[in-house]
């Protein structure tokens, strides 16, 4: 399969889109109670016949465990009214992933999630890894979580990273949901626009992908890879440098040239100004799309676009690349 650039569609300028959108669009969509269940369902659908079948099915089990944990109704400390006001005045995320103090409840929840996951996995390396990480020290879990959230690859255990990431995703979804209830009665308040539109307005994380939400007249939203919040971002505009020049769409083309051409559900939006790209997903072409799941399942697109010199802007905490681990194995020091 090879990447190709799509130029057949006439697109509005970012300014025209912004004017048309106005205040008709909801700026932010917070994660709902079924976010992890939908992810698990999509992963199992995508796994059929996929080259990464085993990995996708493992992540589906992980998402199921996250869903069960989210249903448990564990409470987490939420920001005070003063913190809400300060974040709004400063134009920064209310629950910044890199700076927010993680209370011990996140480790307790991670351990419970890992033990539940292990109970649903067959005998093998994955089950052993989950059970072993559940017995790791507090220091080890906090250190690995800190590296994961700040993008420090040195010393990051890549094998355990998806498991720790699952615990962090669970924690931040709870934070966002419970903060909205505490300060907004369940509505999107107190989350709103921040000074940097390229990162999540709730936790400040980079998006895993962007998508054109159904029912929003084709408006593009960025999807957070940590807390699953989606926020509006103008189309035909680089999500890394915010340039509106040199934007092109690349996608995979079927190897069988005689097959009728179908509109791709997942494309890579590339910027020639800064050399970065982010995937753009079209639910209208496949209404089962789920940002994290479909990002994992389209790794081939990442590989082919990267061969053209483009760097990935999106961040999927469940599949990272880096140098071999130089840290002690999970549980070291306990």
Rosetta blueprint (number, residue, H / E / L):
1 X L
2 X E
3 X E
4 X E
5 X E
6 X E
7 X L
8 X L
9 X L
10 X L
11 X L
12 X L
13 X L
14 X H
15 X H
16 X H
17 X H
18 X H
19 X H
20 X H
21 X H
22 X L
23 X L
24 X L
25 X L
26 X L
27 X L
28 X E
29 X E
30 X L
31 X L
32 X L
33 X L
34 X L
35 X H
36 X H
37 X H
38 X H
39 X H
40 X H
41 X H
42 X H
43 X H
44 X H
45 X H
46 X H
47 X H
48 X L
49 X L
50 X L
51 X L
52 X L
53 X H
54 X H
55 X H
56 X H
57 X H
58 X H
59 X H
60 X H
61 X H
62 X H
63 X H
64 X H
65 X H
66 X H
67 X H
68 X H
69 X H
70 X H
71 X H
72 X L
73 X L
74 X L
75 X L
76 X L
77 X L
78 X L
79 X L
80 X L
81 X H
82 X H
83 X H
84 X H
85 X H
86 X H
87 X H
88 X H
89 X H
90 X H
91 X L
92 X L
93 X L
94 X L
95 X L
96 X L
97 X L
98 X L
99 X L
100 X L
101 X L
102 X L
103 X L
104 X L
105 X H
106 X H
107 X H
108 X H
109 X H
110 X H
111 X H
112 X H
113 X H
114 X H
115 X H
116 X H
117 X H
118 X H
119 X H
120 X H
121 X L
122 X L
123 X L
124 X L
125 X H
126 X H
127 X H
128 X H
129 X H
130 X H
131 X H
132 X H
133 X H
134 X H
135 X L
136 X L
137 X L
138 X H
139 X H
140 X H
141 X H
142 X H
143 X H
144 X H
145 X H
146 X H
147 X H
148 X H
149 X H
150 X H
151 X L
152 X L
153 X L
154 X L
155 X L
156 X L
157 X L
158 X H
159 X H
160 X H
161 X H
162 X H
163 X H
164 X H
165 X H
166 X H
167 X H
168 X H
169 X H
170 X H
171 X H
172 X H
173 X H
174 X H
175 X H
176 X H
177 X H
178 X H
179 X H
180 X H
181 X H
182 X H
183 X H
184 X H
185 X L
186 X L
187 X L
188 X L
189 X L
190 X L
191 X L
192 X L
193 X L
194 X L
195 X L
196 X L
197 X L
198 X L
199 X E
200 X L
201 X L
202 X L
203 X L
204 X L
205 X L
206 X E
207 X E
208 X E
209 X E
210 X E
211 X E
212 X E
213 X L
214 X L
215 X L
216 X L
217 X L
218 X L
219 X L
220 X E
221 X E
222 X E
223 X E
224 X E
225 X L
226 X L
227 X L
228 X L
229 X L
230 X E
231 X E
232 X E
233 X L
234 X L
235 X L
236 X L
237 X L
238 X L
239 X L
240 X L
241 X L
242 X L
243 X L
244 X L
245 X L
246 X L
247 X E
248 X E
249 X E
250 X E
251 X E
252 X E
253 X E
254 X L
255 X L
256 X L
257 X L
258 X L
259 X L
260 X L
261 X L
262 X L
263 X L
264 X L
265 X L
266 X E
267 X E
268 X E
269 X E
270 X E
271 X E
272 X L
273 X L
274 X L
275 X L
276 X E
277 X E
278 X E
279 X E
280 X E
281 X E
282 X E
283 X L
284 X L
285 X L
286 X L
287 X L
288 X L
289 X L
290 X L
291 X H
292 X H
293 X H
294 X H
295 X H
296 X H
297 X H
298 X L
299 X H
300 X H
301 X H
302 X H
303 X H
304 X H
305 X H
306 X H
307 X H
308 X L
309 X L
310 X L
311 X E
312 X E
313 X L
314 X L
315 X L
316 X L
317 X L
318 X L
319 X L
320 X L
321 X L
322 X L
323 X L
324 X L
325 X L
326 X L
327 X L
328 X L
329 X L
330 X L
331 X L
332 X L
333 X L
334 X L
